[in-house]
Amino acid sequence: MNPSTAQARVLVDELIRNDVRHVVLSPGSRNAPLSFALHEAVAQDRLTLHVRVDERSAAFLALGLARGSGRPAVVTCTSGTAVANLHPAVLEARYAGVPLIALTADRPVELYRTGASQTVDQQRILGLDTLQLPVAERRADQNGLWRSLVCRAVAAARAGGPVHVNVPFREPLVPDADDSWPEDLDGRPFGMPWTRTAPRTTSSLHPADHLGPRTLVVVGDTDHDVADLAERAGWPVVAEPTGHGLRHGSLVLNAGELPDHLRPDAVVVVGRATLSRGVLKLIAGTPVVHVLSDDPDWPDPRFAATHASTDLALGGEHEIDPDWLTAWQHADKAVADVVDHLLAEQPWPTGLHVARDLVAALPPDANLFLGSSNPVRDVDLVAAPRRDVRTHANRGVAGIDGSVSTAAGIALAQGPTYALIGDLTFLHDSNGLLIGPAEPRPDLTVVVLNDDGGGIFALLEQGAREHEAAFERVFGTPHGVDLGALCRAHHVPHTTARTPEELRRALDRPRGLRVVEVRAERNELRDLHTRLKKAVSTAFR
């Protein structure tokens, strides 16, 4: 057996022993040893392999698999620019705490700085400390080393973030007929990992003595559940779409200055709250801000945190003000009436209509992925929260990269999934539709709100009237792409929903990969949001 084949077989075997069940492979030459080893493992029914020709889409598919399953998932590719294409997904995984393992093939070090093809210095190329494996040699005393390093990589990923494992392979890169090797390459008995690791936990249960009855809870992108704590304390909760709280809490905070009866004395921030400018303004202007986070780099972009801990404990003498929660609930109901009235007067569809109607129409226990830019914000503003729907979004660095592939990974890990994304986000990852005939196919319905360009910019400063001469070309960026033709080229079913009823019917068939397009206009978007905020600002005074 040649050294590259021996090493690759051991690495794949030890990944499986560490409970890795999904690997995404992009084909190449230098990673051929891993490709053969993975193919053998699939033939033995030991793991599920997904093959994608685009490394960037492959990495986001692995991100979605890890996010959906809660287990480390692996993406593997060849050397050179292929590795660089993993970087966007690795960045998202790093800032969202997703257990993604980038297993990259490399040229041996003697080829560095020689002009050899597809050879770059891959140490820290992904912005992470690189777990570098030594080049395999035909000698004893390597099996334990290889397996131990795999265990370290998986343990680090489980701790909450991406890991880069770099493996230089020397030729030959394909298996040979000789199976002999200087040492036993078996793993531990009974399929156990080489090194069994327990999760390292820290706990700082901070007493809530500094948090009075007029405290508001803000939930960002996090797995930390504070519903029970907030209920016992009588605190209202404003949550981003991946969490659960008041229906229109974010809209209340984005509609202008809060009246005195809704202004908190303290804010508890759970996770990373990055979606709403109104929320960030509230945090910056509140005298007591307690951040709950498991990350030692606790989120505090406004430098307003007065306290930080991993958890919070209420004392037995905690004071409750029943009028505080009731005031926020009444404001939320008043805003809901305003939203319903405004959207009833506005011709369908707008992004707000589609966000509201899609979330309401989802079947119980569905998965929902929200694209960055307007879709996640539209759901945040107007959709009624669904506790029976699991909502996901790439909020780590909030890019539009790889959204189709991420949603596909979630669907492959968790089952029927719906995605709401914009047209530019869809086009940015159209290779997410590129799935070979032998590959597992996700049950994924992608709803694309197509307003022919970057609608998000119409709502920002550059969308103001004084910038209209430059806006359309450099911010609006119309593209005119026929999404139906694009889908047909990939053999993916495509339908257009022109009414709320057509949208609901399109969501009734959760099997297979399909695209539902809703065409909208951008020219009235800024005015609609201005009218919405103005109406809301008077609803709870």
N, C-alpha and C positions, 0 to 999 in steps of 0.2 A: 504494500500500500504506500502511495506517495504521501509525503508529509502534509500537503494542503488538503488532500482528501481526508486523512486521519483527523486533522484539526477540525475541519468543518463538520464531520460526523459527530465528534464529541461535543462541539458547541451546540448543535441542534438538539442532541439528546439531552444535554443539561438544561437547556431552555425549557424543554417539555417537562422535565422533572421539577422545574421551578414554577409549574402551572401556567406557562405561556401556551395559549391555545390558538392565537391568530398571528400569522406572519404575512406581511405584504412584501412581495418581491418585484423589483424592477430588473429586467434582464440585462445582462452585460457579460463581458468576458472575464474580468478579474474576479468577479463574485461567482464564477462558475462552480467552484467547490461547494459553496453554500447552496446554490441552486440544485445541484445533484443531491445533496444531503437532505434538503427540504422535500424534494420530490420523493425520496425514499421514505421519509417519515409520513408523508401523505398516503403512500401506498400501504403503509402499515396502520393507517387510520389513527395516527397519533396526534395530528393537528390539522387545522384548516389553513390552507394556503390561498392567498389572493394575489394574482399577477396583474400588474399595471405597467404600461409602457412609459408613463410620465412619472418621474420621480417626485415632483411636487404634489401631484394628485395622490400618488401612493402614500406619501408621508401623511397627508391629511386623512386618507382612509384609515391608516393605522391610528391616527389621533382619535377619530370617531370610534373605532373599535375599542380603544382603551377607555375613552370617556363613557361609552355605552355599557361596557362589561365591568368596569371598575378594576380590571386586571391589566398588567403590563402587556402591551402589544408591540410587535417588532416590525420595523420597516428596514429592508436591506437592499443595497444597491452596489454598483460597481464604483470604481475610483474616479477622481477628477471632478468635472463640473456636476456629475450626477450627485455627488455628496452635497455640493452647494445648494442644489435644488431642495434639499430637506430642510433648509434653514428656516423658512417661514413657519412650517409646522412645529419645528423644535422651539421657536420663539413662543408660539401660542401655548405649547405644552409647558414651557418653563414658567410663564406668568399665570397660567391657569392651574398649575399643579397636576398635570395629566401624566400618567406613567407610560411614556413613550420611550422605546429603546431604538436608537438608530444604530444598526449593525452594518458598518461600511467596510467594503473591501478596499485594500490599498496595495500599492506597489511596494516591494521591499525597499528598505532605506537606501540601499546602494544605488538605486535608480534616481533618487532625489538629485536635483540640480544637474542632471545629465542631458536634459532635453528629451527624455523618454516620453512616449505618447501617454496622454491621460494621467500624467503624474504631477501632483501638487502636494504641498505640505498640508496634510490633513489634521495635524494636531491643532486643537481648538478652532477648527474651521467653522464649527457650529456654535461658537461662543461658550462652550462648556469645557470643563476639564475632561480630557479624552482618556478613557480607559484603554490603554494601548496593549494589545497582545503581542508577544514576541513572535518572530517568524518561526514557523514549525520546522523542526529538523528530525531526521531519522535517528532518534536516540530515545533512551528511556527517561523517566522522571518528568514528563510533560502533562500527562493526563490529569493529575491532581491540580496542577497550575491552571490549565485551561478551564476546568470545571469550577475551581474556586473563583476565578475572575468572573465567570458567568453569574455565579451566586451573588457576588458583590454588585454586579450591574443590576440584577433584578431587585435586590434589596434596596438599592438606591432609588430605583424607579418607584417601588412601592411606597417609599418615604415621601413621594409627592412631587415628581418632576421628571424631565427627560434625562436620558443617559446616552452618551456617545461611546460606542465600543468600536474600535478601529482594528481591523485584522489584515496585516500584510500577507499576501500569498505569493510564494514563488512557483514558477512553473515546474512540473506539469500541473495543470489546473483541472484536469478531468480524471475520473477514476481509471485505475488499471486493473489487470486481472489478478494481481498478487495481493492477497489479503493479510499477509504476514506483517507484524509490527514488533519492535523490540520490547514492548510492555503490554500488559493487559489494559485495554481501553474501556473496560466496563465502568459504570457508575456505581453508586451505593446500592446495596441490596434492596429489593422490594420497590424499586423505582423512586427511591427517596433522593432529594437533592444532596449534592456533595456536602454543602454546609447549610444546616437549617437555621434560619434567622427569625427572631421574634421582632415585631414592630417596636421601635423605640418611641415611647410616648412621654410627653411632658404635660404637666397639668398645673395651671396657676388659677385657682378658683378665687377670684377677686370678690370681696364683699361689696355689695351695692350701696353702701352707706352714703356715698356722695351723690346718688341718683334719687331725686325726689319723685313725687307722684306725677309731675308734669314732664315726663320723659317720653321722647319719641324714638322708636326703633327704625333704623334704616338698614335694609338687607340688600346687599349687592350680590356679586357673583361668588357663591360659597355653598358648601355642603352643610354648613353649621345650621342646625335647626333650633330656632329660639322661640317657636310658637308657644310652647308650654310656659316658658319664662315670661313672655310678654302677656300671656293671658292671666297668669297669677299676679303679675304686677299691675295690671290694668293699663298697659301701655299700648297705644296704637302702633301699627306696623306699616311702613311704606317699603314696598319690595320691588326690585327689578323683576322682569318676567320669569326669570329662573327661580324665583322664590314665591312666597304667598303673603299677601297683605291686603290693605284696602284696595278697592277696585281702581280708584283714581287718585291715590295718594301722590303719585309723581306729578300728575297734572295740577293738583292743588299747589304743589311747591314750585311749579313753573309758571304760575299765572300772576306773579307779582308778590308784593310784600304780604306776609301773613297778618291777619288781624290779631289783636292781643289774645283773644280767647283760644287761638290755635298755636300760639308761639311757645315752643318748648323751653324749659329751663335747662334741659340736658338732652343729649342725643347719644344713643348706643348704635355704633356702626358695626355691622356684622359682615365681614368679608370686604371685597373690593367694590365700592359703589362708584362706578365710572360713567354711567349712562346719561345722567341728567344734570344739566347745569344748575337747575333749581335746587337739587339735593345738595350739590357741592357748595352752593351759596349759603344754604341753611347751616351746613356743618361749620363753615368758616365763621358764621355769625353767632354761634351758640357758645356760651361760656364754658360748659362742661361737655366734653366729647370723649366717650369711652369706646375704644376700638377692640373688638373681639376678633382675634386672628391666631391661627396656629403657626403662621409664618413669622420668624424673628424679624423680618423686614415688614412690619405691620403697615397696612395701607393708610396713608395720611397725606394725600397730595396737596392739601391746603395747610399743612403744618399746624393743625388745630387740635390734635389729640392731647387731652390732659391725662388720660389713663389708657393703658393697653394690657390685655391679658388674653389667655386662651379660653377662659370661661368666666361665668359670673354667677354669684350666689346671692339670693335674696335672704335677708335676715327675718327672723320671726316677727319683728316689730315694723316691718315695711308698711308705709302709709300708702293707701290707695285713694285716689280722687275719682269717684265714679263720673263726675261731670266732664273730666278730661277726655276719656275714651268716647263718651257719648257725643261730645262736641265734634270730634273728628269723624265719627260715624255719620252724624247729621250732615256735615260738610261733604262727605263722600257721596251721600245720597243726593244732595242738591246738585253736585257736579254731574252725577250720572244722568239726572233729568235734563241738564243743559246739553250734554253730549248727545243723548238720544234725539233731542229736538233739533239740534244743529245738523246731525247726519241725516235726519229724515228730510230736511229741506234741501240738502246738497245732492245733486245727481250722482248716482252710482256709476262707476266705481272711483273711489279715491283710496289711497293707501290706508287711511283710517277705517273706511268701510270694510276693506278686505281683511284687515287685521281683526276687527271685531267679529266679522261673520265667520272667518275661518276658525278662530279659537272656539266660538260657540258651537260650530258644527262638528268638531272632532269627536270621534267615538271614545267611550271611556277606555282608560288605560293606554291611550295612544302616546307616542313620542312626538314632540314638536321641536324642530330645529329652526332658529331664527337667524337670518343673515344680519350682518352688521349694517350700518347706515340707517335707512328709514324703517325697514320692517321691524326690528327689535324695538325701536322707539315708538312706532305706531301701536304695537301691542302694549307697550308700557303705558301709553296715554289713554287708550280707550277700551281695551279688551277686558272682559270680566275674567278674573283668575279662575283657573280650573285645577282643583286639588287632585283630580283624577287623571291629569295629563302631566307627563314628565317633560319639562321644557329645558332645552339645551341651547347654548349660544357660545360662539368663540369670543369670549370677552377678555381673554388673557391679554392680548394686544389689540383686539377689536379690528382685525384686518378683514378684508373681503376674500382673502386667499382661501382656496380649497374648500369652499362652503358645501358644494355638491358632494365632494368626496367625504367630508366630515359627516354629513347627514347620512350618506350611504353606509359608513362605518357604524354609526349608531343603529341603523336599521338592521345590519347584519348581526349586531351583537344583541339587540333588544327586541327586534320584531318590527311590525308595521310602524313606519315613521312618516311624518309630514314635515316639509320644509317650506318656509315662507322667505323668499329672497328677492332682491331686485334684479333688474335685467343686467346691469353691469357686473354684479356679483356672479350671476349665472354664467355670463360670457367669460368671466375671469377664470372659471373652472369648468369650461365645457368639456374638458378631457375627463371630468368625473363621469361623463356618460359613456366613455370608451371602456367597455367591459367585454372581454373575449368570450366566445361562445361556451368555453369549458369552465368559466368562473362562476362562483356563487353569486346570484343576483339578489340585490336587496329589494324588499318590499317598501319602496320609497315613492311618495308622491311629492314632486317639487312644484310648488305654486310660485310662479314668477310674476311679480308686479312689473309690467313693462311700460315705463313712461319714457322710453327712448333716451336714456342718459342718466346723469347724476342728480337725481331729485334732492338728495340730502343737501347739496350746496345751495339750493334755492332757499333753504331755511336758515342759512348761516349769513354772516356779515357780507360775504361776497355776492349774495343774492339780492342785496338792496338795489333800489332803482338806479342809484348813481353809478353802479358798476355794470349796467346792462349792456353797454357796448362791448365789453370784454367777456361777459358771462358765458354766452352760449358755446363759444368755441373752446375755451380753456377750462370751464367748470361744468357746463351742461353736457358737453361731449356727446351729441346725438350720434348714433351708429347705424340706424336703419337696417339692422340685421333681421332676417326672416327666421324667427326662432323655430317655427314649424319645419322649415327646410333643414335647419341644423339638427333637429331631433330626428327627422327622417333619415339623414345621413348616418346617424348612429343606431337606426332601427329602434328608436325609443318612441312609444306612443305619445302624441301631442294633441291636446284639445284646447280650445279657447272658451273661457267662461265670460259671457257678456252680461249676465244677470246674477243676482244673489242665488236664485234657484239653480242656475247652471253650475255655479260654484259648489253648492251643497251636493248636487248630484255627482259632480266630479270627484268629490271626497268619499263617495260611498264604496269605491272599489279599491281596497288597500293593497291588492296583490300586484307584484311586479314593479318595475321602474317606469314611471311615466311623468309627463310634464303637463301642468295646467297653466296656461298663460292668461293673465288678466291685463288688458291694455288700458292705460290711464293717461291723463295729460299732466304736464308739469306746470303749465302756465298759470294756474290758479292756486298752486300749492301753498305759496307763501301767504296769500290772502286768507286762505282757509284756516291756516294755523294761527294767524293773527286774530281772526274773528273768534276762533275757539278759545284762545287765552283770554281775550277781552270778556267774553261771555262768562267764562269760569270765574274770573276775578270778581265778579259781582254776585256770584251765586251764594257765597257763604259769608258775606259781610254782616 
